[in-house]
């Protein structure tokens, strides 16, 4: 099944995802530096992120989990020239690679990368930080409940919060799996359920080149 899922993703990409030299350059540099591309979003998911941003005329984006900044490039593609992205990465080696890819891309929107634990960086932001319009969470899964609460505090009414990799090949249903990452995802689902600050939310399973996983989506009340 995995081969078919990957081939279908390739079919979708060949028909609907235009080639972009910045995205190609980012993937090539990541590969040249010896980093695996499986940590990056698939191109068709990158396009979904771009479309959500375009549909809602977002200008300020918060990203938790930069890795090589491939997803950052997709987010930036959707922004006007005066747009702003604050992206955070916990691993020094990933942050250095992400910053290099961002510098090479010469993006028109402002992209600021901070290295460190995302929760600590978020708590240290000035109290008068302008709310973000779109928040993409793709970092350590055990911290998703904490990231969700902190993100809600940096949102406005209508902010979209996108949490990636929340199904983990169905392991969220496996009672024997008590890994911190899986427990964190279960706690995230509980936190989102009837949350007083969330207008509506859902989650979708996905299958494709990245295997069986999924994402959660919330709109802030």
C-alpha positions in Angstrom: 0.0 0.0 0.0 2.8 2.4 0.8 4.1 2.2 -2.8 0.7 3.0 -4.2 0.2 5.9 -1.7 3.6 7.4 -2.7 2.8 7.0 -6.4 -0.6 8.7 -6.0 1.1 11.6 -4.2 3.6 11.8 -7.1 0.7 11.9 -9.5 -1.0 14.7 -7.6 2.2 16.7 -7.4 2.9 16.2 -11.2 -0.5 17.7 -12.1 -1.3 20.2 -9.4 1.9 21.4 -7.7 4.0 23.7 -9.8 7.8 23.4 -9.6 9.4 26.2 -7.6 13.2 26.8 -7.7 13.2 27.9 -4.0 11.5 24.7 -2.9 13.8 22.6 -5.1 16.9 24.4 -3.8 15.8 23.9 -0.2 15.3 20.1 -0.7 18.6 19.8 -2.6 20.6 21.6 0.1 19.0 19.6 2.8 19.9 16.4 1.0 23.4 17.6 0.3 23.9 18.2 4.0 22.9 14.6 4.8 19.5 15.4 6.4 16.5 13.1 5.7 13.6 14.7 3.8 11.0 12.6 5.7 10.9 15.2 8.4 9.6 17.8 5.9 5.9 18.1 4.8 4.9 16.6 1.5 4.5 19.0 -1.3 0.7 18.5 -1.5 0.4 19.2 2.2 2.6 22.3 1.7 0.1 23.5 -0.9 -2.7 22.9 1.5 -1.0 25.2 4.1 -0.4 27.8 1.4 -4.1 27.7 0.4 -5.4 28.0 3.9 -3.2 31.1 4.4 -4.3 32.6 1.1 -8.0 31.9 1.8 -7.8 33.8 5.0 -5.5 36.7 3.9 -3.0 35.9 6.7 -0.1 38.2 7.2 1.5 37.0 10.4 2.5 33.3 10.9 3.9 31.4 13.8 5.7 28.1 13.1 6.8 25.7 15.7 9.3 23.2 14.2 11.5 24.7 11.5 13.7 21.7 10.6 15.2 22.7 7.2 12.6 25.4 6.6 10.9 23.6 3.7 7.5 24.2 5.3 8.6 27.7 6.1 9.0 28.3 2.3 5.5 27.1 1.7 4.2 29.4 4.4 6.1 32.3 2.9 4.9 31.7 -0.6 1.4 32.6 0.6 2.3 35.9 2.2 2.3 39.4 0.9 5.7 41.2 0.8 5.1 42.8 4.1 4.2 39.5 5.8 6.0 38.1 8.8 6.9 34.5 9.9 8.3 33.7 13.3 9.7 30.1 13.2 11.2 28.1 16.0 13.5 25.1 16.1 14.8 23.3 19.1 17.8 21.5 17.6 20.9 23.6 16.9 21.9 21.6 13.8 18.4 21.9 12.3 18.2 25.6 13.1 21.5 26.2 11.4 20.3 24.3 8.3 17.0 26.1 8.3 18.6 29.5 8.6 20.9 28.7 5.7 18.0 27.7 3.5 16.1 30.8 4.5 19.1 33.0 3.7 19.6 31.3 0.3 15.9 31.7 -0.6 16.0 35.5 -0.3 12.3 35.6 0.7 10.4 38.9 0.4 8.4 38.4 3.6 10.3 38.8 6.8 11.3 35.4 8.3 12.7 35.3 11.8 14.1 32.0 13.1 14.7 31.5 16.9 16.5 28.5 18.2 15.5 27.0 21.5 12.6 25.2 23.2 9.4 26.7 21.6 7.5 26.9 24.8 10.3 28.9 26.5 10.5 31.3 23.4 6.8 31.8 23.3 6.6 32.6 27.0 9.5 35.1 26.6 7.7 37.1 23.8 6.7 40.6 24.8 3.2 41.0 26.2 2.3 43.4 23.4 3.2 40.9 20.6 0.7 41.2 17.8 -1.5 38.2 17.4 -0.7 35.7 14.7 -3.2 34.9 11.9 -2.0 31.3 11.2 -0.1 28.9 13.5 1.6 25.8 12.2 2.7 23.3 14.9 5.0 20.5 13.7 7.4 20.0 16.7 7.8 17.5 19.5 4.5 15.8 20.0 4.7 15.4 23.7 4.5 19.2 24.0 1.4 19.6 21.8 -1.0 20.3 24.7 1.4 23.0 26.0 1.9 24.5 22.5 -1.8 24.6 21.9 -2.4 26.7 25.0 0.4 29.0 24.3 -0.7 29.4 20.7 -4.2 30.3 21.8 -2.7 33.1 23.9 -1.0 34.5 20.8 -4.1 34.3 18.6 -7.0 36.5 17.7 -10.6 35.6 16.8 -10.4 33.7 13.5 -6.8 32.5 13.9 -6.2 29.1 12.3 -4.1 26.6 14.2 -2.8 23.6 12.3 -1.2 20.7 14.2 0.6 18.2 12.1 1.3 14.5 12.7 -1.5 13.7 15.2 -2.5 10.2 14.1 0.9 8.4 14.0 -0.3 5.4 12.0 -3.2 4.9 14.4 -0.9 4.6 17.5 -3.1 7.1 19.4 -5.6 4.2 19.7 -3.1 1.6 21.0 -3.4 1.5 24.8 -0.1 -0.3 25.0 1.7 2.6 23.5 2.6 5.0 26.3 5.4 6.9 24.6 5.5 10.5 25.6 4.8 11.6 22.1 1.6 9.5 21.8 0.4 10.4 25.3 1.0 14.1 24.3 -1.2 13.7 21.3 -4.0 12.0 23.3 -3.8 14.9 25.8 -4.0 17.4 22.9 -7.2 15.8 21.6 -8.7 16.0 25.1 -7.6 19.6 25.4 -9.2 20.6 22.1 -12.5 18.9 23.0 -15.0 21.6 24.1 -12.1 24.1 24.6 -13.6 27.5 25.6 -11.3 29.4 23.2 -11.9 27.2 20.1 -14.8 28.0 17.8 -14.5 24.7 15.9 -12.0 22.0 15.3 -11.5 18.7 13.6 -8.8 16.2 12.6 -8.2 14.3 9.4 -6.3 11.1 8.7 -3.9 11.3 5.8 -2.2 8.6 3.7 0.6 9.3 1.2 4.3 9.5 0.7 4.7 10.1 4.4 2.7 7.1 5.4 -0.4 7.0 7.6 -0.8 10.1 9.7 -3.0 13.1 9.9 -3.5 16.7 11.1 -5.8 18.6 13.5 -7.2 22.0 12.6 -8.8 24.6 14.9 -10.3 28.0 14.5 -10.0 30.4 17.5 -13.2 31.8 18.9 
